[in-house]
Structures are given as C-alpha cells and as structure tokens.
Amino acid sequence: MIQADDMNFMDEVSRSTRPTLVCFGSHTCAPCRSMQPILDKLEQDCPKIKFVKVYAEEAPDTCSHLGIRNVPTIVLFKDSQNLDALVGFQNETKLKTFLQTNGAC
C-alpha cells in the first residue's frame, strides 16, 4: 500500500489510471490499525485498484480540502473524482460490497 501525504497526494490520486481507494487514518487510531489487514487482503484480491494510505497528522491540508473529519475514512476516487466514501471501521464484506457497487472490483 502506498503512503501519501500533503506533498504527493494529488500525484498518487489524480495521475492514477486505476480506481484509487484512499484510507485516511491516524497512527493513534485503533480502528484504523484493525482495518489494515483487511485492506492488505483487498489489495491482493483487487489488483485493478490502487490502494493509498494517508495519515491525517501528515496530511492536514489534504484532509481539510476533502472534508475528512473522522478516521478511519475510506474514499474511492476514479479519474480524479471522489466517487463515494465510508466513515468508521468497515469489515471485509462491507468494503468488498462498497468496491463492487462502485464498479471498482
């Protein structure tokens, strides 16, 4: 999973030729850490999707610009556009459904 911050977020998301799932989290967020193995598995199961991790502490401008107020927040981008988002801990089934509903996996 690629890690992004304020310096490289736009490059990682807007220049991606694939749908991009961005997980906004925090180093101190237990639900964020709990989701990491789920995201790692989905990254293997869905090679058409680019997975990016953003720590809110390291990307305050990006979080502010996108209106990220809570972590974890999952945002799916396609062609630089925000398609959909989920807030809070998500299990594997919910994340797979989210991706399938948005035509990403």
DSSP file (Angstrom, degrees, kcal/mol; ACC not computed):
  #  RESIDUE AA STRUCTURE BP1 BP2  ACC     N-H-->O    O-->H-N    N-H-->O    O-->H-N    TCO  KAPPA ALPHA  PHI   PSI    X-CA   Y-CA   Z-CA
    1    1 A M              0   0    0      0, 0.0     2,-0.2     0, 0.0    51,-0.2   0.000 360.0 360.0 360.0 131.4    0.0    0.0    0.0
    2    2 A I  E     -a   52   0A   0     49,-1.9    51,-3.3    10,-0.0     2,-0.5  -0.540 360.0-140.8 -77.5 141.1    1.4    3.4   -1.0
    3    3 A Q  E     -a   53   0A   0     -2,-0.2     2,-0.3    49,-0.2    51,-0.2  -0.897  22.3-174.0-104.5 134.5    1.6    6.0    1.7
    4    4 A A  E     +a   54   0A   0     49,-2.8    51,-0.6    -2,-0.5     2,-0.2  -0.864   9.4 175.3-125.3 159.4    0.7    9.6    0.7
    5    5 A D     >  -     0   0    0     -2,-0.3     4,-1.7    49,-0.1     3,-0.4  -0.729  56.6 -68.2-142.2-167.6    0.8   13.0    2.5
    6    6 A D  T  4 S+     0   0    0     52,-1.4     4,-0.3     1,-0.2    53,-0.1   0.819 128.2  55.5 -60.4 -29.5    0.2   16.6    1.5
    7    7 A M  T  4 S+     0   0    0      1,-0.2    -1,-0.2     2,-0.1     4,-0.2   0.856 123.2  18.6 -74.0 -35.5    3.2   16.6   -0.8
    8    8 A N  T  > S+     0   0    0     -3,-0.4     4,-2.4     2,-0.1     5,-0.2   0.375  91.1 101.9-120.8   5.3    2.3   13.6   -3.0
    9    9 A F  H  X S+     0   0    0     -4,-1.7     4,-2.4     1,-0.2     5,-0.3   0.939  85.6  47.1 -58.2 -50.0   -1.5   13.1   -2.6
   10   10 A M  H  >>S+     0   0    0     -4,-0.3     4,-2.2     1,-0.2     5,-0.6   0.886 112.3  50.8 -62.8 -38.0   -2.5   14.7   -5.8
   11   11 A D  H  >5S+     0   0    0      1,-0.2     4,-1.0     3,-0.2    -1,-0.2   0.926 112.5  46.3 -63.5 -43.7    0.2   12.8   -7.8
   12   12 A E  H  <5S+     0   0    0     -4,-2.4    -2,-0.2     2,-0.1    -1,-0.2   0.860 125.5  29.2 -68.4 -35.8   -0.9    9.5   -6.3
   13   13 A V  H ><5S+     0   0    0     -4,-2.4     3,-1.0    -5,-0.2    67,-0.4   0.923 122.1  42.4 -93.0 -51.9   -4.6   10.1   -6.9
   14   14 A S  H 3<5S+     0   0    0     -4,-2.2    -3,-0.2    -5,-0.3    -2,-0.1   0.763 116.8  46.8 -74.4 -23.6   -5.1   12.3   -9.9
   15   15 A R  T 3<<S+     0   0    0     -4,-1.0    -1,-0.2    -5,-0.6     2,-0.2   0.423  85.8 114.7 -95.4   2.2   -2.4   10.6  -12.0
   16   16 A S    <   -     0   0    0     -3,-1.0    63,-0.3     1,-0.1    64,-0.2  -0.528  52.2-160.2 -74.9 136.0   -3.7    7.2  -11.3
   17   17 A T  S    S+     0   0    0     -2,-0.2    -1,-0.1     2,-0.1    -4,-0.0   0.467  76.3  64.2 -90.1  -3.3   -5.1    5.3  -14.3
   18   18 A R  S    S-     0   0    0      1,-0.1    61,-0.2    60,-0.0    31,-0.1  -0.796 102.1 -86.7-114.4 158.1   -6.9    2.9  -11.9
   19   19 A P        -     0   0    0      0, 0.0    31,-2.9     0, 0.0     2,-0.5  -0.394  49.9-144.5 -55.6 143.7   -9.6    3.5   -9.4
   20   20 A T  E     -bC  50  77A   0     57,-3.1    57,-3.2    29,-0.2     2,-0.6  -0.965  12.3-158.8-125.5 121.3   -7.9    4.5   -6.2
   21   21 A L  E     -bC  51  76A   0     29,-2.8    31,-2.8    -2,-0.5     2,-0.5  -0.871  13.9-164.9 -96.6 122.0   -9.1    3.6   -2.7
   22   22 A V  E     -bC  52  75A   0     53,-3.3    53,-2.7    -2,-0.6     2,-0.7  -0.935   6.4-159.6-112.4 125.7   -7.7    6.0   -0.1
   23   23 A C  E     -bC  53  74A   0     29,-2.9    31,-2.8    -2,-0.5     2,-0.6  -0.912   6.4-159.2-104.5 112.3   -7.8    5.1    3.6
   24   24 A F  E     +bC  54  73A   0     49,-3.3    49,-1.9    -2,-0.7     2,-0.2  -0.814  32.6 141.5 -89.9 124.5   -7.5    8.2    5.8
   25   25 A G  E     -b   55   0A   0     29,-2.9    31,-3.5    -2,-0.6     2,-0.3  -0.684  41.3-117.8-143.8-165.0   -6.3    7.2    9.3
   26   26 A S    >   -     0   0    0     29,-0.2     3,-1.3    -2,-0.2     7,-0.1  -0.989  22.6-123.3-145.8 149.6   -4.2    8.1   12.2
   27   27 A H  T 3  S+     0   0    0     -2,-0.3    -1,-0.1     1,-0.2     6,-0.0   0.794 115.4  45.8 -62.2 -27.5   -1.2    6.5   13.9
   28   28 A T  T 3  S+     0   0    0     -3,-0.0     2,-0.7     4,-0.0    -1,-0.2   0.329  86.2 108.5 -99.3   7.0   -3.1    6.5   17.2
   29   29 A C    <>  -     0   0    0     -3,-1.3     4,-2.0     1,-0.2    -3,-0.2  -0.765  49.3-165.5 -93.9 110.9   -6.4    5.2   15.8
   30   30 A A  H  > S+     0   0    0     -2,-0.7     4,-2.3     1,-0.2     5,-0.2   0.915  90.3  51.1 -62.5 -44.9   -7.2    1.6   16.9
   31   31 A P  H  > S+     0   0    0      0, 0.0     4,-1.5     0, 0.0    -1,-0.2   0.869 108.5  54.2 -60.9 -33.2  -10.0    1.0   14.4
   32   32 A C  H  > S+     0   0    0      1,-0.2     4,-0.8     2,-0.2     3,-0.2   0.934 109.9  45.6 -63.9 -45.3   -7.6    2.2   11.6
   33   33 A R  H >< S+     0   0    0     -4,-2.0     3,-0.6     1,-0.2    -1,-0.2   0.868 109.9  55.7 -65.3 -35.9   -5.0   -0.3   12.7
   34   34 A S  H 3< S+     0   0    0     -4,-2.3     4,-0.4     1,-0.2    -1,-0.2   0.811 105.9  51.8 -66.3 -29.6   -7.6   -3.0   12.9
   35   35 A M  H 3X S+     0   0    0     -4,-1.5     4,-2.5    -3,-0.2     3,-0.4   0.695  87.3  85.4 -79.0 -18.9   -8.6   -2.3    9.3
   36   36 A Q  H <X S+     0   0    0     -4,-0.8     4,-2.6    -3,-0.6     5,-0.2   0.887  88.4  48.0 -56.0 -46.8   -5.1   -2.6    7.9
   37   37 A P  H  > S+     0   0    0      0, 0.0     4,-2.0     0, 0.0    -1,-0.2   0.866 112.1  51.7 -62.6 -32.6   -5.1   -6.4    7.5
   38   38 A I  H  > S+     0   0    0     -3,-0.4     4,-2.4    -4,-0.4    -2,-0.2   0.929 111.3  46.2 -66.4 -45.4   -8.5   -6.2    5.7
   39   39 A L  H  X S+     0   0    0     -4,-2.5     4,-2.3     1,-0.2    -1,-0.2   0.887 110.1  54.1 -64.9 -39.1   -7.1   -3.5    3.3
   40   40 A D  H  X S+     0   0    0     -4,-2.6     4,-1.3    -5,-0.2    -1,-0.2   0.903 110.2  47.1 -61.3 -40.9   -4.0   -5.6    2.7
   41   41 A K  H  X S+     0   0    0     -4,-2.0     4,-2.3     1,-0.2     3,-0.3   0.925 111.7  49.8 -66.4 -44.8   -6.1   -8.6    1.7
   42   42 A L  H  X S+     0   0    0     -4,-2.4     4,-2.3     1,-0.2    -2,-0.2   0.859 104.9  58.8 -63.0 -34.4   -8.3   -6.5   -0.5
   43   43 A E  H  < S+     0   0    0     -4,-2.3    -1,-0.2     1,-0.2    -2,-0.2   0.877 110.6  42.4 -62.3 -36.2   -5.3   -5.1   -2.2
   44   44 A Q  H  < S+     0   0    0     -4,-1.3    -2,-0.2    -3,-0.3    -1,-0.2   0.869 117.0  47.1 -74.6 -37.8   -4.2   -8.6   -3.1
   45   45 A D  H  < S+     0   0    0     -4,-2.3    -2,-0.2     1,-0.2    -3,-0.2   0.740 116.4  43.6 -76.5 -23.7   -7.8   -9.6   -4.2
   46   46 A C    ><  +     0   0    0     -4,-2.3     3,-1.9    -5,-0.2    -1,-0.2  -0.651  59.9 166.5-125.6  74.0   -8.5   -6.5   -6.3
   47   47 A P  T 3  S+     0   0    0      0, 0.0    -1,-0.1     0, 0.0    -2,-0.1   0.640  71.7  70.2 -67.0 -12.7   -5.4   -5.7   -8.4
   48   48 A K  T 3  S+     0   0    0     56,-0.1     2,-0.4     2,-0.0    57,-0.1   0.625  90.8  75.4 -76.1 -11.7   -7.3   -3.3  -10.6
   49   49 A I  S <  S-     0   0    0     -3,-1.9     2,-0.5    -6,-0.2   -29,-0.2  -0.827  74.5-139.7-106.7 138.3   -7.5   -0.9   -7.6
   50   50 A K  E     - b   0  20A   0    -31,-2.9   -29,-2.8    -2,-0.4     2,-0.5  -0.828  19.8-150.0 -90.9 131.3   -4.7    1.3   -6.3
   51   51 A F  E     - b   0  21A   0     -2,-0.5   -49,-1.9   -31,-0.2     2,-0.4  -0.899  16.2-178.6-107.9 129.7   -4.6    1.4   -2.5
   52   52 A V  E     -ab   2  22A   0    -31,-2.8   -29,-2.9    -2,-0.5     2,-0.4  -0.988  13.7-153.8-130.7 136.1   -3.3    4.5   -0.7
   53   53 A K  E     -ab   3  23A   0    -51,-3.3   -49,-2.8    -2,-0.4     2,-0.5  -0.926  11.2-173.2-109.2 131.7   -2.9    5.2    3.0
   54   54 A V  E     -ab   4  24A   0    -31,-2.8   -29,-2.9    -2,-0.4     2,-0.6  -0.986  14.9-149.0-126.8 122.2   -3.0    8.7    4.3
   55   55 A Y  E >>  - b   0  25A   0    -51,-0.6     3,-1.8    -2,-0.5     4,-0.6  -0.812  14.1-141.8 -88.2 122.9   -2.2    9.6    7.9
   56   56 A A  G >4 S+     0   0    0    -31,-3.5     3,-1.0    -2,-0.6     7,-0.2   0.825  99.8  59.3 -55.3 -35.5   -4.3   12.6    8.9
   57   57 A E  G 34 S+     0   0    0    -32,-0.3    -1,-0.3     1,-0.2   -31,-0.1   0.786 109.9  43.4 -64.4 -26.1   -1.4   14.0   11.0
   58   58 A E  G <4 S+     0   0    0     -3,-1.8   -52,-1.4     1,-0.2    -1,-0.2   0.426 120.7  39.4 -99.7  -1.4    0.8   14.0    7.9
   59   59 A A    <X  +     0   0    0     -3,-1.0     4,-2.5    -4,-0.6     5,-0.2  -0.295  61.1 147.2-143.7  54.7   -1.7   15.5    5.5
   60   60 A P  H  > S+     0   0    0      0, 0.0     4,-2.3     0, 0.0     5,-0.2   0.870  77.3  50.8 -63.3 -36.2   -3.8   18.2    7.3
   61   61 A D  H  > S+     0   0    0      2,-0.2     4,-2.7     1,-0.2     5,-0.2   0.920 111.5  47.3 -67.8 -42.3   -4.2   20.3    4.2
   62   62 A T  H  > S+     0   0    0      2,-0.2     4,-2.2     1,-0.2     6,-0.2   0.933 113.3  48.5 -62.5 -46.2   -5.5   17.3    2.1
   63   63 A C  H  X>S+     0   0    0     -4,-2.5     5,-2.7     1,-0.2     4,-0.7   0.908 113.2  47.5 -61.5 -42.3   -7.9   16.2    4.9
   64   64 A S  H ><5S+     0   0    0     -4,-2.3     3,-0.8    -5,-0.2    -2,-0.2   0.933 111.3  50.6 -63.8 -46.3   -9.2   19.8    5.2
   65   65 A H  H 3<5S+     0   0    0     -4,-2.7    -2,-0.2     1,-0.2    -1,-0.2   0.865 116.3  41.3 -60.3 -37.8   -9.6   20.2    1.5
   66   66 A L  H 3<5S-     0   0    0     -4,-2.2    -1,-0.2    -5,-0.2    -2,-0.2   0.484 112.4-116.7 -91.4  -2.9  -11.6   16.9    1.2
   67   67 A G  T <<5 +     0   0    0     -3,-0.8     2,-0.7    -4,-0.7    -3,-0.2   0.798  50.2 168.5  74.4  28.0  -13.6   17.5    4.4
   68   68 A I      < +     0   0    0     -5,-2.7    -1,-0.2    -6,-0.2     3,-0.1  -0.662   7.1 156.5 -76.9 113.7  -12.1   14.5    6.3
   69   69 A R        +     0   0    0     -2,-0.7     2,-0.3     1,-0.2    -1,-0.2   0.611  57.4  39.3-113.5 -19.7  -13.3   14.9    9.8
   70   70 A N  S    S-     0   0    0     18,-0.0    -1,-0.2   -46,-0.0   -46,-0.1  -0.952  80.8-105.7-133.1 150.9  -13.2   11.4   11.2
   71   71 A V  S    S+     0   0    0     -2,-0.3   -46,-0.2     1,-0.2    18,-0.1  -0.973  91.8  41.1-126.5 145.7  -10.9    8.5   10.9
   72   72 A P  S    S+     0   0    0      0, 0.0    16,-3.5     0, 0.0     2,-0.4   0.496  74.4 161.5 -76.7 146.9  -10.9    5.9    9.5
   73   73 A T  E     -CD  24  87A   0    -49,-1.9   -49,-3.3    14,-0.2     2,-0.5  -0.999  23.0-156.5-129.6 130.1  -12.5    7.3    6.4
   74   74 A I  E     -CD  23  86A   0     12,-2.9    12,-2.5    -2,-0.4     2,-0.4  -0.923  12.0-175.2-107.0 127.0  -12.3    5.4    3.1
   75   75 A V  E     -CD  22  85A   0    -53,-2.7   -53,-3.3    -2,-0.5     2,-0.5  -0.987  12.6-151.7-125.1 132.6  -12.7    7.4   -0.1
   76   76 A L  E     -CD  21  84A   0      8,-2.6     7,-3.1    -2,-0.4     8,-1.1  -0.913  15.4-171.0-105.3 123.9  -12.8    5.9   -3.6
   77   77 A F  E     +CD  20  82A   0    -57,-3.2   -57,-3.1    -2,-0.5     2,-0.3  -0.876   9.2 178.9-112.4 144.9  -11.5    8.0   -6.5
   78   78 A K  E >  S- D   0  81A   0      3,-2.3     3,-1.9    -2,-0.4   -61,-0.1  -0.965  76.4  -4.3-144.2 130.8  -11.8    7.4  -10.2
   79   79 A D  T 3  S-     0   0    0     -2,-0.3   -65,-0.1     1,-0.3     3,-0.1   0.895 130.5 -58.6  52.6  43.1  -10.5    9.7  -12.9
   80   80 A S  T 3  S+     0   0    0    -67,-0.4     2,-0.4     1,-0.2    -1,-0.3   0.467 113.6 120.5  68.8   4.3   -9.5   12.2  -10.0
   81   81 A Q  E <  S-D   78   0A   0     -3,-1.9    -3,-2.3   -67,-0.0     2,-0.8  -0.814  70.1-120.5-103.9 140.1  -13.2   12.3   -8.9
   82   82 A N  E     +D   77   0A   0     -2,-0.4    -5,-0.2    -5,-0.2     3,-0.1  -0.669  33.6 177.4 -74.5 110.6  -14.4   11.4   -5.5
   83   83 A L  E     -     0   0A   0     -7,-3.1     2,-0.3    -2,-0.8    -1,-0.2   0.910  56.9 -28.8 -82.9 -46.0  -16.9    8.6   -6.2
   84   84 A D  E     -D   76   0A   0     -8,-1.1    -8,-2.6     2,-0.0     2,-0.3  -0.979  54.5-148.6-166.6 164.5  -18.0    7.5   -2.7
   85   85 A A  E     -D   75   0A   0     -2,-0.3     2,-0.4   -10,-0.2   -10,-0.2  -0.987   3.3-157.4-147.2 155.2  -16.9    7.4    0.9
   86   86 A L  E     -D   74   0A   0    -12,-2.5   -12,-2.9    -2,-0.3     2,-0.4  -0.989  12.8-153.4-129.9 140.5  -17.3    5.3    4.1
   87   87 A V  E     +D   73   0A   0     -2,-0.4   -14,-0.2   -14,-0.2   -16,-0.1  -0.952  55.6  14.5-118.5 135.8  -16.7    6.6    7.6
   88   88 A G  S    S-     0   0    0    -16,-3.5   -14,-0.1    -2,-0.4    -2,-0.0  -0.242 105.6 -25.6  96.9 173.6  -15.7    4.4   10.5
   89   89 A F        -     0   0    0    -18,-0.1     2,-0.4    -2,-0.1    -2,-0.1  -0.341  61.2-167.2 -60.3 135.3  -14.5    0.8   10.8
   90   90 A Q        -     0   0    0    -59,-0.2   -52,-0.1    -4,-0.1     2,-0.1  -0.993  11.7-138.1-127.8 133.3  -15.5   -1.3    7.9
   91   91 A N     >  -     0   0    0     -2,-0.4     4,-2.2     1,-0.1     5,-0.2  -0.311  35.0 -97.2 -81.6 174.2  -15.3   -5.1    7.8
   92   92 A E  H  > S+     0   0    0      1,-0.2     4,-2.7     2,-0.2     5,-0.2   0.889 122.1  52.8 -60.5 -42.3  -14.1   -7.0    4.7
   93   93 A T  H  > S+     0   0    0      1,-0.2     4,-2.4     2,-0.2    -1,-0.2   0.921 110.4  47.3 -61.6 -44.9  -17.7   -7.8    3.5
   94   94 A K  H  > S+     0   0    0      1,-0.2     4,-2.4     2,-0.2    -1,-0.2   0.904 113.2  48.7 -64.3 -40.8  -18.7   -4.1    3.6
   95   95 A L  H  X S+     0   0    0     -4,-2.2     4,-2.4     2,-0.2    -2,-0.2   0.908 111.2  49.1 -67.5 -40.6  -15.6   -3.0    1.8
   96   96 A K  H  X S+     0   0    0     -4,-2.7     4,-2.7     2,-0.2     5,-0.2   0.928 112.7  47.9 -62.7 -44.4  -15.9   -5.5   -0.9
   97   97 A T  H  X S+     0   0    0     -4,-2.4     4,-3.0    -5,-0.2     5,-0.2   0.912 110.2  53.0 -61.1 -43.2  -19.6   -4.5   -1.4
   98   98 A F  H  X S+     0   0    0     -4,-2.4     4,-1.4     1,-0.2    -2,-0.2   0.919 112.7  44.0 -57.0 -46.9  -18.6   -0.9   -1.5
   99   99 A L  H  <>S+     0   0    0     -4,-2.4     5,-3.1     2,-0.2     6,-0.7   0.908 115.3  47.2 -67.2 -42.8  -16.0   -1.6   -4.2
  100  100 A Q  H ><5S+     0   0    0     -4,-2.7     3,-1.6     1,-0.2    -2,-0.2   0.898 109.0  54.4 -66.5 -41.3  -18.3   -3.8   -6.2
  101  101 A T  H 3<5S+     0   0    0     -4,-3.0    -1,-0.2     1,-0.3    -2,-0.2   0.845 110.9  46.6 -60.9 -34.0  -21.2   -1.3   -6.0
  102  102 A N  T 3<5S-     0   0    0     -4,-1.4    -1,-0.3    -5,-0.2    -2,-0.2   0.276 116.6-115.3 -93.4  10.5  -18.9    1.4   -7.4
  103  103 A G  T < 5S+     0   0    0     -3,-1.6    -3,-0.2     1,-0.1    -2,-0.1   0.754  83.1 116.9  67.4  26.5  -17.6   -0.9  -10.2
  104  104 A A      <       0   0    0     -5,-3.1    -4,-0.2    -6,-0.2   -56,-0.1   0.702 360.0 360.0 -99.8 -20.6  -14.1   -1.0   -8.9
  105  105 A C              0   0    0     -6,-0.7    -5,-0.2    -9,-0.2    -6,-0.1   0.363 360.0 360.0-134.3 360.0  -13.5   -4.6   -8.0
